[in-house]
Amino acid sequence: MVKRIVVNIKTDEVSKASHFYQDILELDVLMDHGWIKTFGNEEEAKVQISFAEQGGNNTEVPDLSIEVEDVDSIYTKMRLAGFEIPYELTNEDWGVRRFFVKDPFGKLINILSHQ
């Protein structure tokens, strides 16, 4: 049985992750060895991995999907911080409210809440 799936993003600027993932998304620093910094929380999480031809509504397939409690608040914080939003905040037919944002490393992140 799989217990955990960890996403690893290659970068030469690990410190850039803090504003996006810690300050805005409010993830905790679980590990920091200088050359690797891991963010997360202590809540039980579902183990999921998805494979897709498109990201829904003919959008690009995002690199990560992050479910949050208040997508509107996170959207506002991302906008104010100046992060690129290639797909605006939308209520989707399949029951999620979401937007896409580019993280500091150019990864396309799907931020969502279930409605």
Backbone as CSV, one residue per row, in Angstrom:
resi,resn,N_x,N_y,N_z,CA_x,CA_y,CA_z,C_x,C_y,C_z
1,MET,0.838,-1.182,0.000,0.000,0.000,0.000,0.886,1.250,0.000
2,VAL,0.540,2.204,-0.860,1.256,3.473,-0.922,0.850,4.324,0.277
3,LYS,1.828,4.869,0.989,1.559,5.706,2.156,1.645,7.197,1.834
4,ARG,2.465,7.544,0.819,2.674,8.961,0.539,3.232,9.107,-0.857
5,ILE,2.880,10.175,-1.515,3.492,10.568,-2.782,4.048,11.966,-2.573
6,VAL,5.306,12.169,-2.895,5.964,13.455,-2.722,6.302,14.022,-4.092
7,VAL,5.964,15.266,-4.311,6.310,15.958,-5.548,7.647,16.648,-5.337
8,ASN,8.578,16.468,-6.260,9.882,17.119,-6.205,10.012,18.058,-7.406
9,ILE,10.304,19.319,-7.151,10.466,20.317,-8.208,11.913,20.781,-8.196
10,LYS,12.603,20.579,-9.316,14.013,20.972,-9.416,14.135,22.487,-9.531
11,THR,15.038,23.051,-8.744,15.318,24.480,-8.791,16.694,24.759,-8.224
12,ASP,17.295,25.843,-8.685,18.547,26.331,-8.106,18.269,27.433,-7.088
13,GLU,16.982,27.745,-6.871,16.598,28.823,-5.959,15.507,28.334,-5.003
14,VAL,15.874,27.434,-4.110,14.939,26.839,-3.161,14.205,27.907,-2.350
15,SER,14.879,28.987,-2.019,14.291,30.029,-1.162,13.066,30.689,-1.797
16,LYS,12.934,30.658,-3.113,11.790,31.269,-3.785,10.472,30.570,-3.452
17,ALA,10.530,29.370,-2.951,9.315,28.604,-2.657,8.555,29.159,-1.455
18,SER,9.237,29.803,-0.538,8.625,30.201,0.729,7.440,31.146,0.581
19,HIS,7.560,32.183,-0.234,6.473,33.162,-0.350,5.201,32.503,-0.905
20,PHE,5.344,31.723,-1.954,4.201,31.086,-2.612,3.594,29.985,-1.745
21,TYR,4.406,29.038,-1.323,3.898,27.841,-0.648,3.708,28.009,0.860
22,GLN,4.546,28.827,1.503,4.432,29.009,2.952,3.583,30.232,3.296
23,ASP,3.930,31.390,2.755,3.227,32.626,3.114,1.789,32.659,2.589
24,ILE,1.593,32.327,1.316,0.258,32.432,0.723,-0.576,31.183,0.964
25,LEU,-0.033,30.002,0.674,-0.797,28.766,0.840,-0.774,28.245,2.277
26,GLU,0.021,28.862,3.123,0.085,28.561,4.554,0.491,27.121,4.871
27,LEU,1.373,26.558,4.042,1.932,25.243,4.351,3.068,25.409,5.355
28,ASP,3.250,24.417,6.191,4.335,24.421,7.161,5.625,23.931,6.511
29,VAL,6.760,24.371,7.030,8.044,23.810,6.613,8.232,22.524,7.408
30,LEU,8.244,21.405,6.717,8.399,20.102,7.373,9.856,19.677,7.442
31,MET,10.651,20.180,6.493,12.071,19.819,6.451,12.801,20.917,5.682
32,ASP,13.982,21.289,6.162,14.801,22.278,5.467,16.270,21.936,5.680
33,HIS,16.899,21.417,4.640,18.324,21.087,4.687,19.148,22.050,3.836
34,GLY,18.527,23.160,3.429,19.225,24.121,2.584,19.098,23.777,1.112
35,TRP,19.458,22.569,0.753,19.390,22.129,-0.647,18.021,21.556,-0.998
36,ILE,17.216,21.240,0.011,15.845,20.771,-0.184,14.986,21.347,0.935
37,LYS,13.804,21.833,0.555,12.854,22.382,1.531,11.506,21.748,1.223
38,THR,10.922,21.106,2.233,9.655,20.404,2.058,8.560,21.128,2.828
39,PHE,7.457,21.402,2.133,6.301,22.058,2.728,5.157,21.063,2.817
40,GLY,4.305,21.232,3.816,3.154,20.353,3.956,2.408,20.698,5.218
41,ASN,1.628,19.737,5.690,0.948,19.883,6.976,0.820,18.494,7.581
42,GLU,0.365,18.443,8.792,0.300,17.178,9.512,-1.043,16.477,9.348
43,GLU,-1.940,17.040,8.527,-3.235,16.409,8.305,-3.079,15.172,7.448
44,GLU,-3.971,14.205,7.655,-4.001,13.035,6.781,-4.422,13.497,5.396
45,ALA,-3.731,13.041,4.390,-4.055,13.422,3.023,-4.343,12.177,2.195
46,LYS,-5.182,12.336,1.202,-5.442,11.247,0.274,-4.238,11.107,-0.644
47,VAL,-3.935,9.895,-1.027,-2.877,9.643,-1.993,-3.519,9.573,-3.361
48,GLN,-3.141,10.471,-4.246,-3.713,10.510,-5.586,-2.646,10.850,-6.601
49,ILE,-2.777,10.300,-7.791,-1.962,10.681,-8.935,-2.878,10.618,-10.146
50,SER,-2.903,11.676,-10.926,-3.822,11.771,-12.058,-3.050,11.834,-13.366
51,PHE,-3.674,11.296,-14.409,-3.140,11.339,-15.765,-4.222,11.939,-16.646
52,ALA,-3.894,12.958,-17.438,-4.927,13.686,-18.165,-4.471,14.089,-19.560
53,GLU,-5.433,14.142,-20.465,-5.193,14.637,-21.820,-5.284,16.156,-21.869
54,GLN,-6.084,16.738,-20.969,-6.239,18.189,-20.857,-6.676,18.500,-19.436
55,GLY,-6.657,19.771,-19.075,-6.917,20.162,-17.688,-8.360,20.480,-17.364
56,GLY,-9.295,20.132,-18.246,-10.702,20.479,-18.049,-11.016,21.776,-18.764
57,ASN,-12.127,21.817,-19.466,-12.500,22.977,-20.292,-11.386,23.349,-21.268
58,ASN,-10.712,22.318,-21.781,-9.643,22.467,-22.780,-8.490,23.339,-22.316
59,THR,-8.200,23.311,-21.012,-7.048,24.030,-20.475,-5.824,23.113,-20.517
60,GLU,-4.666,23.706,-20.318,-3.425,22.950,-20.198,-3.496,22.073,-18.942
61,VAL,-2.877,20.915,-18.981,-2.843,20.043,-17.802,-1.915,20.679,-16.761
62,PRO,-2.434,20.948,-15.554,-1.581,21.556,-14.527,-0.564,20.561,-13.985
63,ASP,0.545,21.097,-13.483,1.579,20.260,-12.868,1.139,19.746,-11.509
64,LEU,0.413,20.561,-10.749,-0.076,20.206,-9.417,-1.493,20.716,-9.258
65,SER,-2.276,20.027,-8.462,-3.574,20.529,-8.024,-3.535,20.605,-6.506
66,ILE,-3.933,21.744,-5.971,-3.918,21.961,-4.529,-5.315,22.379,-4.101
67,GLU,-5.944,21.553,-3.268,-7.258,21.888,-2.739,-7.093,22.722,-1.478
68,VAL,-7.848,23.827,-1.407,-7.793,24.742,-0.268,-9.196,24.943,0.286
69,GLU,-9.271,25.464,1.500,-10.580,25.737,2.107,-11.269,26.936,1.465
70,ASP,-10.513,27.991,1.165,-11.088,29.234,0.660,-10.346,29.676,-0.598
71,VAL,-10.800,29.198,-1.739,-10.123,29.487,-3.004,-10.156,30.987,-3.333
72,ASP,-11.235,31.674,-2.952,-11.324,33.110,-3.244,-10.241,33.901,-2.520
73,SER,-9.981,33.557,-1.265,-8.942,34.220,-0.487,-7.560,33.979,-1.093
74,ILE,-7.287,32.743,-1.473,-5.980,32.418,-2.071,-5.825,33.119,-3.414
75,TYR,-6.898,33.168,-4.196,-6.873,33.879,-5.479,-6.481,35.342,-5.269
76,THR,-7.116,35.988,-4.302,-6.819,37.390,-4.009,-5.360,37.567,-3.597
77,LYS,-4.863,36.691,-2.737,-3.464,36.778,-2.296,-2.496,36.589,-3.463
78,MET,-2.785,35.645,-4.354,-1.917,35.404,-5.514,-1.906,36.617,-6.438
79,ARG,-3.080,37.203,-6.672,-3.193,38.415,-7.503,-2.370,39.557,-6.899
80,LEU,-2.578,39.795,-5.593,-1.868,40.889,-4.926,-0.355,40.678,-4.936
81,ALA,0.074,39.419,-4.880,1.511,39.108,-4.894,2.098,39.189,-6.301
82,GLY,1.240,39.336,-7.317,1.731,39.511,-8.681,2.015,38.231,-9.431
83,PHE,1.535,37.097,-8.939,1.753,35.846,-9.655,0.853,35.783,-10.892
84,GLU,1.369,35.189,-11.963,0.625,35.066,-13.215,-0.554,34.112,-13.044
85,ILE,-1.728,34.540,-13.484,-2.953,33.737,-13.399,-3.408,33.446,-14.837
86,PRO,-3.000,32.303,-15.408,-3.368,32.011,-16.798,-4.812,31.527,-16.984
87,TYR,-5.478,31.114,-15.900,-6.878,30.687,-15.972,-7.593,31.299,-14.776
88,GLU,-8.517,32.204,-15.065,-9.181,32.984,-14.021,-10.088,32.123,-13.140
89,LEU,-10.420,32.635,-11.982,-11.295,31.984,-11.020,-12.620,31.634,-11.695
90,THR,-12.970,30.343,-11.664,-14.113,29.830,-12.419,-14.855,28.775,-11.617
91,ASN,-16.184,28.794,-11.705,-17.008,27.703,-11.183,-17.157,26.677,-12.295
92,GLU,-16.625,25.481,-12.079,-16.654,24.449,-13.110,-17.891,23.564,-12.977
93,ASP,-18.309,22.991,-14.101,-19.495,22.130,-14.144,-19.373,20.902,-13.253
94,TRP,-18.156,20.468,-12.949,-17.953,19.247,-12.164,-17.844,19.518,-10.664
95,GLY,-18.237,20.734,-10.226,-18.391,20.996,-8.798,-17.192,21.574,-8.079
96,VAL,-16.273,22.177,-8.806,-15.150,22.856,-8.149,-15.115,24.313,-8.585
97,ARG,-14.562,25.135,-7.737,-14.245,26.533,-8.044,-12.732,26.579,-8.052
98,ARG,-12.134,27.068,-9.146,-10.680,26.965,-9.283,-10.097,28.070,-10.133
99,PHE,-8.775,28.173,-10.060,-7.989,29.019,-10.958,-6.627,28.374,-11.121
100,PHE,-5.918,28.760,-12.170,-4.553,28.296,-12.403,-3.610,29.466,-12.150
101,VAL,-2.483,29.168,-11.517,-1.466,30.178,-11.233,-0.101,29.560,-11.534
102,LYS,0.835,30.389,-11.984,2.210,29.937,-12.194,2.989,30.189,-10.907
103,ASP,3.637,29.144,-10.385,4.445,29.316,-9.175,5.786,29.953,-9.546
104,PRO,6.660,30.235,-8.587,7.924,30.910,-8.893,8.842,30.127,-9.826
105,PHE,8.543,28.858,-10.059,9.390,28.007,-10.896,8.759,27.733,-12.251
106,GLY,7.648,28.425,-12.537,6.973,28.260,-13.819,6.028,27.074,-13.876
107,LYS,5.798,26.407,-12.744,4.882,25.268,-12.703,3.443,25.780,-12.689
108,LEU,2.591,25.126,-13.456,1.180,25.497,-13.522,0.435,24.794,-12.384
109,ILE,-0.131,25.583,-11.475,-0.778,25.053,-10.286,-2.287,25.315,-10.369
110,ASN,-3.058,24.266,-10.184,-4.510,24.327,-10.143,-4.906,24.475,-8.677
111,ILE,-5.418,25.641,-8.294,-5.867,25.875,-6.922,-7.389,25.755,-6.929
112,LEU,-7.945,24.909,-6.039,-9.374,24.631,-6.105,-10.003,24.429,-4.745
113,SER,-11.320,24.610,-4.722,-12.175,24.225,-3.598,-13.369,23.514,-4.183
114,HIS,-13.837,22.488,-3.493,-15.072,21.831,-3.905,-16.259,22.683,-3.453
115,GLN,-17.254,22.783,-4.298,-18.420,23.620,-3.996,-19.479,22.840,-3.270
